[in-house]
């Protein structure tokens, strides 16, 4: 059973994905000020930052990931 409003249900898949991204960005912007990280989360972020420092070429740019996912979906 879908709980989407009729307006959202009429959006294309790509538009709904964009909507989710926009919603997530707005939540993240607010949450960064009101939801502190746990010690475990902070440690994981630090681990990932260090891994990136050591191997920056291993990262995949978000634009590339998004384009590849868009190709699969759209």
N, C-alpha and C positions, 0 to 999 in steps of 0.2 A: 504494500500500500504506500503510495506516494504522499508525502506531506508538503509538496511544493505548492506554492501559490500558483494560480493560473498564469500570472505574468511571467514567473520564473520558468514554468513548465514549457512555455512557448519559445524560450530562448534556445538557440542552437547549442550543441555540446561545447563548442569553442567559447561561446558567450557565457555559458554557465561556469566553465573552468575559469574564465577571466573574472567572473563575479566572485568565485571562491577565493581566488588570489587577492582580489581587492579587499574582501572581507578579512582574510587572514592578515594582510598588511595593516589594516586598521586596528585589529585586535592586538597585533604585535606592538604597534606604536603605543597603545595604551598600556599594555601589560608590562612593557619594559620599565615603566615607572611605578607600577603597583604590585608586580609579582616578582619578588626577588628570587634569584637562582638558588637551588639547593647546593650544598657542598659537592655532591656528585655531579650535578650539571656543570658547575663551574670547573671542576676537574676535567670533565670531558671536553669542554670548550678549550681549555688550556692545552690538553693533549692534542686536539685537532689543529690548533693554531701552531703548535710545535711541529707536528707532522707536515703541515703546509710549508713552514719555514725550511724544513729539511729537504722537502721534495716539491717545490712549487710547480714543477712541470706536470705533476700527477693530477692537478686540478682540472676540471672541465668547466669552462665558462657557462654561466647560467643561460646565456643566449643560445649556446649550442645544445644544451640539454633540452631547453624549451622547444627549439626547432625540431629536434629529433622526436620528442614526444608529440608535437603537433603533427608531424608526418605520420605517426602511427594512428592518431585519433582522427584527424581530418582528412 
